[in-house]
């Protein structure tokens, strides 16, 4: 599996921590890579700061060239809370990180220092202990309407020049009907699909497996694609369900590129939609039009906590409020003084 980070660039203690997250805590390879990336960024920042380098005016190449592979526990244990705060300000003001990216970086650091101070007791100082995460902006997730979803599927169906039309149709159909994550879809194996096409198995966050049941559209799309896949005599990854043009397991980036391609063809390229928005779309359509209980939706999406799923109930509430506001009679009626009669002063007249 492709890695996001060069592990030769990391200190030994970080390698040990990342291995602990994978083997003991069961985190996925992708999650472990993200921890490693965030900790490496932090250590590069701290190294540059301690050496009094001009971090603000560094190019990306100069920052990436900072060597942290030899940093040890003495350095890592000497870091103060103020320096962690400085790092968070740096990620906001110089790197333009939004709330989610800054919260993820702080979470990685908290987990790292918890491992060092509690799990292993290598050091006594945890500079992240009393630092609260960036305040989350509450916003409703973006999603495609039913009409936009149909236009997206039509764009694939009408793309007669595509050599991967059946594959792309199957991917988008699964996204829009099942609400799976991008990494879950790319990780599906042929053996994960029930031989009767009734369900398939995905591996979600924390390497947790769940079963996704398939409807008629998913079954038809899967059958069409697998028939085409069976004719490919150059397959290099026999296990992978979805293959790239190189006949290997499809990558996240290839799927993202494909989604953007068809969003543009469907006339939706200017609406800031993305692959993850298709997951939001599936969840929203299921909740709003399928009379799905929010607890059932939680299990379908593979959420750990119910409050994560409840954002889709808020979407429904927001739509109801908007529907009321858009009623053509929503504006108050105003009477001029000249139109007012004596009878207008009596609400309990015998004529009512």
PAGU-488633 format. One line per field, with one value per atom (N, C-alpha, C): residue number from 1; atom name; y, x, z. Coordinates in steps of 0.02 Angstrom, whole numbers. Atoms other than C-alpha are relative to their C-alpha. Example, Ala and Ser with C-alpha at 12.3 -4.5 7.8 and 13.67 -1.06 7.14 Angstrom:
# PAGU-488633
k	1 1 1 2 2 2
a	N CA C N CA C
v	-59 -225 60 -59 -53 55
u	45 615 45 -42 684 -39
w	0 390 0 -3 357 37
This chain:
# PAGU-488633
k	1 1 1 2 2 2 3 3 3 4 4 4 5 5 5 6 6 6 7 7 7 8 8 8 9 9 9 10 10 10 11 11 11 12 12 12 13 13 13 14 14 14 15 15 15 16 16 16 17 17 17 18 18 18 19 19 19 20 20 20 21 21 21 22 22 22 23 23 23 24 24 24 25 25 25 26 26 26 27 27 27 28 28 28 29 29 29 30 30 30 31 31 31 32 32 32 33 33 33 34 34 34 35 35 35 36 36 36 37 37 37 38 38 38 39 39 39 40 40 40 41 41 41 42 42 42 43 43 43 44 44 44 45 45 45 46 46 46 47 47 47 48 48 48 49 49 49 50 50 50 51 51 51 52 52 52 53 53 53 54 54 54 55 55 55 56 56 56 57 57 57 58 58 58 59 59 59 60 60 60 61 61 61 62 62 62 63 63 63 64 64 64 65 65 65 66 66 66 67 67 67 68 68 68 69 69 69 70 70 70 71 71 71 72 72 72 73 73 73 74 74 74 75 75 75 76 76 76 77 77 77 78 78 78 79 79 79 80 80 80 81 81 81 82 82 82 83 83 83 84 84 84 85 85 85 86 86 86 87 87 87 88 88 88 89 89 89 90 90 90 91 91 91 92 92 92 93 93 93 94 94 94 95 95 95 96 96 96 97 97 97 98 98 98 99 99 99 100 100 100 101 101 101 102 102 102 103 103 103 104 104 104 105 105 105 106 106 106 107 107 107 108 108 108 109 109 109 110 110 110 111 111 111 112 112 112 113 113 113 114 114 114 115 115 115 116 116 116 117 117 117 118 118 118 119 119 119 120 120 120 121 121 121 122 122 122 123 123 123 124 124 124 125 125 125 126 126 126 127 127 127 128 128 128 129 129 129 130 130 130 131 131 131 132 132 132 133 133 133 134 134 134 135 135 135 136 136 136 137 137 137 138 138 138 139 139 139 140 140 140 141 141 141 142 142 142 143 143 143 144 144 144 145 145 145 146 146 146 147 147 147 148 148 148 149 149 149 150 150 150 151 151 151 152 152 152 153 153 153 154 154 154 155 155 155 156 156 156 157 157 157 158 158 158 159 159 159 160 160 160 161 161 161 162 162 162 163 163 163 164 164 164 165 165 165 166 166 166 167 167 167 168 168 168 169 169 169 170 170 170 171 171 171 172 172 172 173 173 173 174 174 174 175 175 175 176 176 176 177 177 177 178 178 178 179 179 179 180 180 180 181 181 181 182 182 182 183 183 183 184 184 184 185 185 185 186 186 186 187 187 187 188 188 188 189 189 189 190 190 190 191 191 191 192 192 192 193 193 193 194 194 194 195 195 195 196 196 196 197 197 197 198 198 198 199 199 199 200 200 200 201 201 201 202 202 202 203 203 203 204 204 204 205 205 205 206 206 206 207 207 207 208 208 208 209 209 209 210 210 210 211 211 211 212 212 212 213 213 213 214 214 214 215 215 215 216 216 216 217 217 217 218 218 218 219 219 219 220 220 220 221 221 221 222 222 222 223 223 223 224 224 224 225 225 225 226 226 226 227 227 227 228 228 228 229 229 229 230 230 230 231 231 231 232 232 232 233 233 233 234 234 234 235 235 235 236 236 236 237 237 237 238 238 238 239 239 239 240 240 240 241 241 241 242 242 242 243 243 243 244 244 244 245 245 245 246 246 246 247 247 247 248 248 248 249 249 249 250 250 250 251 251 251 252 252 252 253 253 253 254 254 254 255 255 255 256 256 256 257 257 257 258 258 258 259 259 259 260 260 260 261 261 261 262 262 262 263 263 263 264 264 264 265 265 265 266 266 266 267 267 267 268 268 268 269 269 269 270 270 270 271 271 271 272 272 272 273 273 273 274 274 274 275 275 275 276 276 276 277 277 277 278 278 278 279 279 279 280 280 280 281 281 281 282 282 282 283 283 283 284 284 284 285 285 285 286 286 286 287 287 287 288 288 288 289 289 289 290 290 290 291 291 291 292 292 292 293 293 293 294 294 294 295 295 295 296 296 296 297 297 297 298 298 298 299 299 299 300 300 300 301 301 301 302 302 302 303 303 303 304 304 304 305 305 305 306 306 306 307 307 307 308 308 308 309 309 309 310 310 310 311 311 311 312 312 312 313 313 313 314 314 314 315 315 315 316 316 316 317 317 317 318 318 318 319 319 319 320 320 320 321 321 321 322 322 322 323 323 323 324 324 324 325 325 325 326 326 326 327 327 327 328 328 328 329 329 329 330 330 330 331 331 331 332 332 332 333 333 333 334 334 334 335 335 335 336 336 336 337 337 337 338 338 338 339 339 339 340 340 340 341 341 341 342 342 342 343 343 343 344 344 344 345 345 345 346 346 346 347 347 347 348 348 348 349 349 349 350 350 350 351 351 351 352 352 352
a	N CA C N CA C N CA C N CA C N CA C N CA C N CA C N CA C N CA C N CA C N CA C N CA C N CA C N CA C N CA C N CA C N CA C N CA C N CA C N CA C N CA C N CA C N CA C N CA C N CA C N CA C N CA C N CA C N CA C N CA C N CA C N CA C N CA C N CA C N CA C N CA C N CA C N CA C N CA C N CA C N CA C N CA C N CA C N CA C N CA C N CA C N CA C N CA C N CA C N CA C N CA C N CA C N CA C N CA C N CA C N CA C N CA C N CA C N CA C N CA C N CA C N CA C N CA C N CA C N CA C N CA C N CA C N CA C N CA C N CA C N CA C N CA C N CA C N CA C N CA C N CA C N CA C N CA C N CA C N CA C N CA C N CA C N CA C N CA C N CA C N CA C N CA C N CA C N CA C N CA C N CA C N CA C N CA C N CA C N CA C N CA C N CA C N CA C N CA C N CA C N CA C N CA C N CA C N CA C N CA C N CA C N CA C N CA C N CA C N CA C N CA C N CA C N CA C N CA C N CA C N CA C N CA C N CA C N CA C N CA C N CA C N CA C N CA C N CA C N CA C N CA C N CA C N CA C N CA C N CA C N CA C N CA C N CA C N CA C N CA C N CA C N CA C N CA C N CA C N CA C N CA C N CA C N CA C N CA C N CA C N CA C N CA C N CA C N CA C N CA C N CA C N CA C N CA C N CA C N CA C N CA C N CA C N CA C N CA C N CA C N CA C N CA C N CA C N CA C N CA C N CA C N CA C N CA C N CA C N CA C N CA C N CA C N CA C N CA C N CA C N CA C N CA C N CA C N CA C N CA C N CA C N CA C N CA C N CA C N CA C N CA C N CA C N CA C N CA C N CA C N CA C N CA C N CA C N CA C N CA C N CA C N CA C N CA C N CA C N CA C N CA C N CA C N CA C N CA C N CA C N CA C N CA C N CA C N CA C N CA C N CA C N CA C N CA C N CA C N CA C N CA C N CA C N CA C N CA C N CA C N CA C N CA C N CA C N CA C N CA C N CA C N CA C N CA C N CA C N CA C N CA C N CA C N CA C N CA C N CA C N CA C N CA C N CA C N CA C N CA C N CA C N CA C N CA C N CA C N CA C N CA C N CA C N CA C N CA C N CA C N CA C N CA C N CA C N CA C N CA C N CA C N CA C N CA C N CA C N CA C N CA C N CA C N CA C N CA C N CA C N CA C N CA C N CA C N CA C N CA C N CA C N CA C N CA C N CA C N CA C N CA C N CA C N CA C N CA C N CA C N CA C N CA C N CA C N CA C N CA C N CA C N CA C N CA C N CA C N CA C N CA C N CA C N CA C N CA C N CA C N CA C N CA C N CA C N CA C N CA C N CA C N CA C N CA C N CA C N CA C N CA C N CA C N CA C N CA C N CA C N CA C N CA C N CA C N CA C N CA C N CA C N CA C N CA C N CA C N CA C N CA C N CA C N CA C N CA C N CA C N CA C N CA C N CA C N CA C N CA C N CA C N CA C N CA C N CA C N CA C N CA C N CA C N CA C N CA C N CA C N CA C N CA C N CA C N CA C N CA C N CA C N CA C N CA C N CA C N CA C N CA C N CA C
v	-60 0 62 -61 174 37 -37 278 74 -72 464 34 -31 494 -45 37 443 -12 15 355 7 -12 378 70 -70 562 10 -6 525 -26 26 504 -70 68 328 -3 0 373 10 -10 431 -64 64 269 -50 44 175 16 -22 277 -19 17 252 -75 72 65 -21 13 65 15 -17 152 -54 51 19 -68 69 -141 -10 6 -110 29 -34 13 -14 21 -56 55 -54 108 -22 18 97 30 -26 128 74 -70 291 44 -39 353 6 -1 305 49 -47 402 72 -69 556 22 -16 548 18 -11 537 67 -63 683 60 -57 798 8 -4 755 24 -23 779 75 -72 952 38 -32 997 1 3 939 43 -44 1031 73 -67 1189 14 -9 1165 4 -2 1130 67 -65 1287 56 -51 1390 1 3 1330 25 -24 1369 72 -70 1542 14 -10 1518 43 -43 1635 -44 48 1514 31 -33 1640 8 -13 1672 -61 61 1492 -22 33 1410 -69 69 1242 -48 45 1160 7 -12 1241 -31 29 1188 -76 73 1009 -27 23 1002 -3 1 1023 -73 69 860 -8 13 796 -73 73 613 -18 15 625 30 -30 717 -55 50 624 24 -14 623 64 -61 766 61 -55 882 0 5 819 14 -11 822 70 -68 1001 51 -45 1075 23 -31 1194 11 -15 1230 62 -60 1404 -15 17 1326 -40 35 1212 51 -53 1366 37 -34 1452 -41 44 1302 4 -4 1309 67 -65 1496 -1 5 1457 -38 39 1325 39 -41 1450 57 -62 1608 -9 9 1542 -56 57 1376 0 -7 1427 -60 58 1271 20 -12 1269 -37 29 1211 -75 72 1027 -22 18 1022 17 -18 1114 -46 46 1004 -68 65 849 1 -6 910 -2 0 946 -69 67 777 -48 42 692 13 -18 786 -24 23 746 -76 73 562 -19 13 565 10 -15 646 -44 47 535 -67 62 386 6 -10 460 5 -13 511 -53 47 381 -72 69 227 -26 22 220 32 -36 345 18 -21 402 70 -69 584 18 -23 680 57 -62 835 -13 2 839 71 -70 1014 9 -6 975 -12 25 920 46 -48 1078 45 -40 1143 -25 18 1145 7 -2 1112 62 -57 1249 -8 3 1292 -17 24 1201 46 -38 1300 -47 44 1224 20 -13 1211 -65 58 1095 -27 28 975 14 -11 1011 -68 62 881 16 -8 855 -13 14 864 -64 59 716 13 -17 805 4 -5 843 -69 68 663 -37 33 600 28 -30 724 -27 27 658 -71 68 478 0 -6 531 18 -21 612 -60 61 443 -43 45 346 24 -28 464 10 -8 462 -60 59 343 -9 5 379 -29 23 320 -75 71 154 -30 24 143 18 -24 190 -45 46 33 6 -8 52 65 -65 237 4 2 208 -39 41 74 38 -38 184 55 -54 332 -26 29 221 -22 21 147 60 -61 319 29 -36 393 -42 43 242 -25 34 174 46 -48 326 -23 23 239 53 -45 331 -18 11 351 -58 53 241 -68 63 109 -29 24 100 -26 21 90 -66 60 -50 -62 59 -166 -52 56 -337 -37 40 -453 -47 47 -574 35 -36 -437 5 -5 -442 -67 61 -570 -28 31 -694 10 -15 -653 75 -73 -465 30 -26 -440 50 -43 -353 0 1 -309 24 -16 -287 55 -53 -130 4 -11 -89 75 -71 80 23 -30 188 -49 45 95 -73 68 -58 -39 33 -94 -18 25 -199 12 -2 -173 -24 27 -247 53 -47 -137 -38 34 -201 39 -30 -169 1 -5 -108 -19 23 -145 38 -40 -1 -22 22 -58 -69 67 -239 1 -4 -195 31 -33 -78 -47 47 -208 -57 54 -347 23 -26 -239 11 -13 -187 -64 62 -360 -40 33 -430 31 -34 -299 -16 14 -329 -70 70 -516 -8 4 -480 30 -31 -389 -54 53 -507 24 -28 -390 18 -18 -380 -19 12 -362 -11 9 -354 -40 44 -503 12 -8 -458 63 -65 -276 -2 -5 -244 52 -55 -77 9 -3 -65 65 -60 81 -21 15 95 -39 39 14 -71 67 -141 -17 9 -115 31 -28 -65 75 -71 104 41 -43 246 52 -54 382 57 -57 514 -14 17 422 7 -6 411 74 -71 595 35 -30 644 -19 22 540 36 -34 619 72 -69 795 4 1 749 -1 6 697 55 -59 840 57 -52 956 -15 18 860 8 -8 869 72 -71 1058 17 -11 1045 17 -11 1086 64 -65 1262 3 0 1208 -28 23 1150 -69 69 970 -40 43 832 -72 70 644 -9 9 660 27 -27 763 -52 54 607 -42 35 522 39 -42 669 -5 4 656 -63 63 473 2 -3 504 46 -49 655 -28 27 569 -57 55 415 27 -25 518 39 -44 642 -34 29 531 -74 72 355 -19 13 373 -46 41 301 28 -20 305 20 -26 404 -52 52 255 -52 46 144 34 -37 281 1 2 284 -64 63 100 -6 1 119 38 -43 259 -21 21 175 52 -50 318 -32 23 288 27 -34 414 23 -20 454 74 -72 641 19 -12 629 -7 13 562 52 -45 688 64 -60 826 -5 8 751 14 -21 779 75 -73 961 26 -19 968 -1 6 910 58 -56 1040 65 -60 1175 4 1 1122 16 -16 1128 74 -71 1303 40 -35 1357 -6 10 1282 47 -45 1382 72 -69 1542 14 -10 1514 -2 -2 1503 68 -65 1639 46 -41 1699 16 -8 1712 72 -70 1902 27 -29 1997 47 -46 2089 64 -66 2275 37 -42 2382 73 -72 2568 25 -28 2679 16 -18 2731 -60 60 2550 -25 27 2523 25 -17 2521 -10 9 2524 -73 72 2337 -33 29 2307 -1 -4 2351 -56 51 2204 -69 65 2030 -51 48 1946 20 -20 2015 -61 56 1908 -30 27 1888 -50 44 1789 -72
u	42 0 44 -38 63 -1 -4 123 2 3 97 64 -57 260 61 -63 442 21 -14 473 74 -71 662 11 -7 631 -22 28 559 48 -40 645 -24 15 650 -61 56 528 -67 62 399 -19 12 418 -31 26 387 -72 69 231 -48 43 161 -12 9 191 -48 46 99 -72 68 -52 -28 23 -61 -9 0 -20 -40 34 -89 -70 65 -230 -40 37 -277 -18 13 -270 21 -15 -266 66 -63 -111 -8 12 -189 2 1 -221 70 -69 -44 42 -36 26 -17 22 -76 30 -34 -10 73 -70 167 12 -6 143 -7 13 72 56 -55 208 64 -59 343 -3 8 274 14 -12 273 74 -71 452 43 -36 512 -8 13 430 41 -35 506 76 -71 679 20 -14 673 -5 10 608 59 -55 745 65 -60 876 -7 13 798 2 6 767 -61 55 651 -55 50 504 -51 54 380 20 -22 485 30 -26 535 -45 39 482 -20 21 393 59 -58 552 49 -46 658 -26 30 537 5 -2 530 71 -69 720 27 -21 729 3 -10 800 -17 21 714 12 -6 763 42 -44 893 -25 26 785 -17 12 772 -47 46 674 18 -19 776 -32 30 718 -76 73 539 -29 24 521 10 -13 584 -50 48 443 -52 46 327 -69 68 140 0 -1 180 25 -26 278 -52 55 131 -51 45 19 29 -33 146 -8 7 139 -71 69 -51 -14 7 -43 34 -36 84 -41 40 -28 -60 57 -171 23 -18 -82 47 -49 60 -17 16 -5 -73 70 -188 -43 38 -250 -68 66 -436 -9 12 -516 16 -7 -517 74 -71 -332 37 -33 -277 -21 24 -386 32 -32 -312 73 -70 -134 6 -3 -169 -18 18 -253 58 -59 -99 52 -49 14 -21 26 -97 9 -7 -96 74 -71 93 27 -26 129 -34 32 3 37 -39 99 67 -66 265 -3 3 205 -38 43 73 13 -9 91 70 -69 281 38 -34 327 72 -67 477 17 -11 454 -56 50 359 -42 31 313 -46 48 155 -23 17 145 -69 66 -23 -57 49 -113 -60 53 -213 -18 16 -227 -65 64 -404 5 0 -436 -32 32 -486 -76 73 -670 -28 29 -769 -54 53 -873 -57 57 -1046 -30 28 -1101 -30 33 -1216 40 -39 -1130 -34 27 -1150 -17 21 -1240 -35 36 -1314 -74 72 -1501 -12 17 -1591 10 -7 -1595 73 -71 -1409 33 -27 -1371 -16 20 -1469 39 -39 -1378 71 -68 -1211 2 3 -1260 -13 14 -1328 64 -62 -1159 45 -40 -1073 -32 35 -1205 5 -2 -1194 71 -70 -1004 21 -12 -990 74 -71 -804 42 -38 -753 13 -17 -661 -14 12 -705 -70 67 -888 -34 33 -951 30 -33 -822 -21 16 -858 -73 71 -1046 -10 6 -1026 24 -28 -918 -48 46 -1037 -66 62 -1188 8 -13 -1110 7 -7 -1061 -69 63 -1234 -54 50 -1331 21 -23 -1222 36 -32 -1131 66 -65 -964 54 -57 -801 43 -45 -673 48 -48 -545 -33 37 -678 -12 15 -725 63 -61 -546 27 -26 -510 -42 43 -651 35 -25 -594 -58 51 -687 -34 27 -709 -46 44 -798 -72 67 -946 -36 40 -1081 -14 6 -1097 -69 68 -1283 -11 3 -1244 -52 47 -1350 34 -36 -1215 74 -73 -1031 29 -34 -906 51 -51 -802 38 -41 -664 5 3 -692 54 -48 -601 16 -20 -502 -1 1 -501 -63 63 -681 -40 38 -780 -75 73 -963 -28 34 -1087 -46 43 -1173 -46 48 -1332 -10 3 -1356 -72 65 -1511 6 1 -1561 50 -46 -1460 72 -68 -1302 14 -10 -1327 10 -5 -1352 68 -64 -1200 59 -54 -1090 5 -1 -1141 29 -25 -1107 75 -71 -937 40 -38 -881 4 -3 -926 56 -52 -812 69 -62 -677 26 -18 -679 35 -30 -626 70 -67 -468 52 -51 -323 66 -63 -190 -3 9 -252 62 -59 -105 -20 24 -206 -65 58 -324 -53 47 -402 -42 34 -449 -63 62 -628 8 -5 -596 73 -67 -447 11 -20 -354 15 -18 -302 65 -62 -138 -13 22 -237 20 -13 -194 -57 53 -303 -5 11 -379 20 -23 -309 -52 45 -399 1 -5 -333 -34 33 -396 -76 73 -571 -19 15 -566 1 -4 -511 -62 59 -652 -63 59 -782 -2 -3 -724 -16 13 -729 -75 72 -912 -41 34 -962 2 -6 -898 -45 42 -986 -74 70 -1148 -18 13 -1131 1 -1 -1096 71 -69 -911 13 -10 -936 -32 36 -1024 40 -45 -874 -19 15 -935 65 -59 -809 -23 17 -801 -36 31 -844 -71 69 -998 -49 44 -1066 -23 19 -1064 -54 51 -1159 -66 60 -1280 -40 33 -1318 -35 29 -1347 -61 55 -1458 -61 57 -1565 -33 29 -1586 -42 36 -1638 -63 56 -1750 -55 51 -1838 -12 6 -1814 -28 27 -1889 46 -50 -1727 10 -14 -1707 73 -68 -1552 48 -43 -1485 19 -15 -1497 51 -46 -1411 70 -65 -1271 38 -33 -1235 17 -14 -1247 64 -58 -1118 63 -58 -1005 24 -18 -1009 9 -10 -942 -53 45 -1055 -63 64 -1238 0 2 -1206 34 -29 -1098 -53 53 -1248 -56 57 -1370 3 -4 -1305 -49 47 -1417 -71 67 -1570 -3 -2 -1515 -12 13 -1514 -75 72 -1694 -36 30 -1740 10 -15 -1655 -43 42 -1749 -73 68 -1914 -9 4 -1876 0 -4 -1829 -64 63 -1988 -54 49 -2094 14 -18 -1997 -15 11 -2021 -74 72 -2210 -18 17 -2282 -40 37 -2388 42 -42 -2238 8 -9 -2229 -62 58 -2339 -38 42 -2485 -7 2 -2486 -62 58 -2643 18 -10 -2634 -54 49 -2726 -65 60 -2846 -45 40 -2902 -33 25 -2939 -71 69 -3124 -12 16 -3210 -2 6 -3242 67 -67 -3054 23 -21 -3043 -29 34 -3150 14 -17 -3082 -53 50 -3231 -70 67 -3374 -42 46 -3528 9 -9 -3478 57 -58 -3318 -20
w	0 0 0 5 -45 67 -63 104 -14 8 130 24 -32 222 -6 1 208 72 -70 373 18 -14 355 27 -22 394 73 -67 567 54 -57 737 19 -20 808 46 -49 948 -35 38 820 -37 33 723 50 -52 886 16 -14 920 -55 57 745 -3 -3 760 54 -55 926 -21 21 847 -46 47 711 33 -24 803 64 -64 977 -2 1 946 -63 59 775 -48 47 680 -71 69 491 -22 28 385 -17 18 323 62 -62 500 29 -26 554 -41 42 405 18 -17 453 67 -63 632 -14 14 564 -35 36 445 47 -44 579 52 -49 706 -34 36 575 -13 10 533 64 -65 718 18 -18 745 -46 45 590 23 -24 656 63 -63 830 -12 15 758 -29 30 651 51 -51 798 49 -47 916 -32 35 784 -24 16 762 -75 72 576 -16 21 481 -30 23 471 -46 39 401 -73 69 246 -33 31 214 -58 53 52 25 -18 60 -5 9 -5 57 -56 131 64 -61 267 -2 7 199 7 -4 201 72 -70 391 25 -21 459 74 -70 617 19 -11 603 61 -56 742 66 -62 871 50 -52 1035 54 -54 1196 38 -35 1272 -34 38 1133 6 0 1127 69 -68 1317 25 -22 1329 -29 33 1223 50 -48 1319 -31 26 1306 -45 41 1238 -70 66 1096 -40 34 1055 -26 22 1050 -60 57 936 -64 58 820 -29 23 811 -34 33 771 -68 63 637 -52 48 556 -25 20 553 -45 34 498 -58 54 390 -48 43 324 -22 20 312 17 -20 401 28 -27 433 67 -67 596 1 -3 551 -3 5 502 64 -63 659 57 -52 769 -7 12 687 23 -21 717 76 -73 900 28 -22 919 -7 10 847 54 -52 968 69 -65 1117 6 -1 1071 7 -3 1047 71 -67 1215 53 -46 1303 -1 7 1236 37 -30 1296 76 -72 1470 39 -37 1517 -21 22 1408 13 -6 1411 58 -54 1547 -17 22 1445 26 -23 1496 48 -48 1630 -27 24 1531 -59 56 1423 -14 13 1347 -31 32 1264 49 -47 1421 10 -16 1457 -59 59 1279 -31 31 1211 -75 73 1028 -27 33 905 0 -2 917 -69 63 785 -25 31 664 -18 14 657 -68 67 477 -26 28 384 -59 56 262 -66 66 78 -32 33 -27 -65 63 -199 11 -1 -223 -40 39 -298 -74 71 -467 -20 15 -459 0 -2 -411 -64 62 -560 -60 55 -674 0 -5 -610 -30 27 -649 -75 71 -819 -39 33 -859 -13 10 -835 -54 46 -929 -72 67 -1078 -26 21 -1087 -41 43 -1233 -18 18 -1259 57 -58 -1086 -4 -2 -1072 69 -69 -887 22 -17 -895 51 -47 -806 70 -66 -668 34 -28 -644 21 -17 -646 65 -60 -513 61 -57 -402 22 -18 -409 27 -25 -383 72 -69 -226 47 -41 -160 16 -8 -188 35 -31 -122 69 -61 18 49 -45 88 28 -25 104 -8 5 130 -61 57 -10 13 -16 77 5 -4 109 -69 68 -74 -34 33 -136 30 -33 -12 -10 9 -67 -44 39 -127 -33 32 -243 50 -49 -98 51 -47 1 -26 30 -119 5 -6 -79 -70 67 -223 -30 26 -236 -8 5 -237 47 -50 -82 46 -47 20 -17 4 30 66 -62 169 -12 5 197 66 -60 320 11 -14 401 47 -45 526 58 -53 657 -20 27 544 20 -19 594 -62 57 472 10 -4 431 -67 58 309 -29 34 181 -47 42 101 -65 67 -85 -26 31 -175 -74 70 -355 -43 40 -428 11 -16 -338 -30 27 -389 -75 73 -572 -20 16 -573 14 -17 -488 -51 49 -607 -66 64 -759 2 -5 -696 5 -10 -640 -65 66 -812 -43 37 -890 30 -35 -759 -17 14 -796 -68 67 -976 -2 -3 -920 12 -4 -953 29 -25 -880 74 -70 -701 41 -42 -581 73 -68 -420 -4 8 -424 54 -55 -257 -5 0 -289 -43 40 -345 -54 48 -427 -22 29 -545 -37 38 -621 -71 69 -802 -4 -3 -747 25 -20 -694 72 -71 -510 40 -42 -362 -11 13 -393 61 -55 -288 17 -21 -192 -50 46 -311 -66 64 -465 7 -11 -391 6 -8 -342 -68 68 -518 -41 38 -593 23 -26 -479 -24 24 -524 -75 73 -709 -13 15 -703 33 -28 -588 -51 51 -723 -60 56 -861 16 -20 -761 14 -13 -743 74 -73 -556 25 -20 -558 37 -33 -489 69 -64 -329 58 -53 -227 27 -20 -223 -3 -2 -187 11 -11 -164 67 -67 21 1 2 -24 -26 22 -109 59 -62 61 37 -30 132 -38 41 -13 15 -15 19 68 -68 204 1 0 172 -36 38 40 38 -39 150 58 -59 301 -20 17 212 -39 43 87 13 -11 152 67 -67 326 41 -35 398 70 -68 586 6 -4 634 29 -28 733 -52 55 579 -47 43 477 30 -34 606 -17 15 575 -74 72 385 -15 14 387 38 -38 513 49 -49 638 69 -68 813 47 -45 898 -37 30 866 -16 13 878 -66 66 721 -54 50 625 4 -11 699 -40 42 587 -58 56 452 21 -25 562 0 1 572 -70 70 382 -13 10 384 34 -36 515 -39 38 412 -63 59 256 16 -21 350 14 -15 412 -65 63 236 -40 35 165 26 -30 286 -22 19 246 -73 72 59 -20 14 72 -29 30 -42 46 -48 105 62 -59 221 22 -17 215 36 -36 341 -46 38 264 40 -33 304 -23 15 314 11 -10 288 47 -47 413 -35 38 275 -11 11 250 63 -63 434 13 -16 483 74 -71 652 18 -14 639 10 -7 629 72 -69 814 42 -39 867 -28 25 850 18 -22 935 -22 25 829 -14 12 798 -68 68 615 -5 5 656 9
